[in-house]
C-alpha cells in the first residue's frame, strides 16, 4: 500500500487537487465608451471613469452615461501618455474630490510632465482643479500613473521610469517609484525618507495597484522589458531591483516578486475580492485570479483565467460595492458574475501537504528498518 502510494508521489500524481475558480459570465455595464482607462465607485453606486485621450472625467449613473463631463484636464497622448489613474477621496460623500494622474505639457519646463490633480465632482458651486503633486518625469512610454487610497487614507501613486532605467535606483527623482502622500499633497511623517514622497524604488512601469482588505498592504503589477512581468507586495523603503535585476534576484538587497511571468503579458489593473487577487492582462485580454496563501498573503499558490476578451486588452480591474468584480476594456465596463464553484480554502492545501509528508515519512521508516534488520 505504502509502496504504491510512494510511487504515485514520485510520478507527480496529485492526491488532492486545489479547487478551481468558479465559472464566470461577463455582463456589460456600459458600452460605447472612449478608453475608460481607470474607474472608481462613488458611495451612491455611480461609476466615475477617466477618458485617456480626451482628458475628461465622466460618470455612469444607473447604467447610463451622463452626457456632460464632470471635469477635464489638458493631456498629451503620445504612446502611453494621457489621463491615467483615478482615485476618489476617502470621504467622497462629504468631500467629493476625484484625484487624477495626467500627462501635460509644462510650458515653464518646455516639455511633458506627469502630475496629480484633484477635480471637484460634487454639486455646485464648483471648485477649480487643485494640483496635488507635480514634476513627475514623463516620456512617451513608462509613465505609470495609477492612484489608490490606502486604508490609512494616504494616497499611493505609481510612476514609471520614463524610459530612463537609471531612474529606478535614484531616490532623487520621482520616476520609477511607488509614492505616498497625504490627500492634500503633504508628505506623511512616517515615509521611509523624511520629506520625500518616495515609498519604494526599483520599478520599471506600474499599471496596477490594490490593497489587501485585511492587512491593508499594497500590491502592484509591474511590466518587464522582454520577460519577467511581475506582481509585487510593496514594503516601505524597499528596493524592487529594476534595472539591476529582473524577476527573483534572491539577494537581501532586493525584494523578490510574488509572481513572475516568462512571457510578456503587460499586466494592468489589480483588485482584491476577498483574499484573492485579480489581475488584468493587456496582451492576452484576460482577467486572472491569483490565489495567495494566508496568513501573510505573500506566497503564490496558483493562478487561472476567469474571463477572456480576445483582442480587447483589459485596462482596469476594480472590486465593486456589491462584492462583484468589474473591469474595463477600451470601449466598455463589465461586471464579472461568478456562477458557481468554491473559493479557495487553505484546508485542501494543508491536507495535501499532510498527504504527501506522512506517507513519505512512513516509507522512509520502513526502508531504514529493513536496512537495520539486515545489518550484522
VENMO-V35279 format. One record per helix or strand of 3 or more residues. SS is the DSSP state (~ for helix, > for strand). FROM is the first residue (numbers start at 1). TO is the last residue. If there is no record, write none. Layout:
ss=SS from=FROM to=TO
ss=SS from=FROM to=TO
This chain:
ss=~ from=2 to=10
ss=> from=23 to=31
ss=> from=36 to=41
ss=> from=47 to=51
ss=> from=56 to=61
ss=> from=83 to=88
ss=> from=97 to=106
ss=> from=111 to=120
ss=> from=130 to=137
ss=> from=147 to=149
ss=> from=155 to=158
ss=~ from=165 to=169
ss=> from=177 to=181
ss=> from=198 to=201
ss=> from=206 to=211
ss=> from=218 to=222
ss=> from=229 to=233
ss=> from=259 to=261
ss=> from=267 to=273
ss=> from=276 to=281
ss=> from=286 to=293
ss=> from=299 to=308
ss=> from=316 to=319
ss=> from=325 to=328
ss=> from=332 to=340
ss=~ from=346 to=374
